[in-house]
Amino acid sequence: MEQVVQNGTASGSVKRLGFPVAGKTGTTDKNVSGWFVGFTAGPTDPAANKLQLSTAVAMYQVGDDGSEQSITGWGGVKEVTGGTWPAFVWSKFMGAVMTGKTAVAFPPRANVGTPAPTQASTATSVPTPTSAPTTAAPTSATVPTGLVGKLRADAEAAVLAAGLQPSTTEKSDPTIPVGTVLSASPAAGTVLPRGSTVSLVVSSGPAPKPTSTSVPTAPATTAAKKLVTLPTTAP
């Protein structure tokens, strides 16, 4: 289960934490739900600042009648899988909880069902105890690659997963679909202090056409005048 985090579907969000984690993603058909369940090694030892913790994050949607529904998209996100948003939320929570804690390595896998190799008896040496590494919060982060061309929500999620903060503005572009990232600054690969801002410019589609407004004019009126001839002599 460590391979799910190291090389599998959850590696994009969870592997960056930098301490031993094992877990499993899950996704249902028709975009009904997605989840990630992960845990750290143990046992918990407050005296040694060691913490064993298991956390689950699930995303789903139900109707007013309690029935399962496909998850409604938001901000350009059309589909939820266990390795995307659930794993991202899990990593943000566990990263905060485990800051300053001592990470414990998992024991070697048991290889259940595999015959144990026969070894000649040898003198048993007493292992030298080693101190487990402590997890220090990273102080820098790298701007992710591939932000340009992503949908807005996917790009913002990638920036957050890298330990940075997205700042998004919109710009009209008649050739790029609405919600697609046009540019990102600083450039991909730039190393910044953790929590720094990455500016994203997103297409808002074609600029609206100007509408002509005519000011109504009052209709011309002609005052009728009557010419009155006054008599020149008294009657």
Beta strands, then each sheet from edge to edge (+ up, - down):
strand 1: 22-27
strand 2: 33-39
strand 3: 54-62
strand 4: 68-69
strand 5: 140-142
strand 6: 165-171
strand 7: 181-185
strand 8: 191-193
strand 9: 197-203
sheet 1: 1+ 2- 3+ 4-
sheet 2: 5+ 8-
sheet 3: 6+ 9+ 7-
end
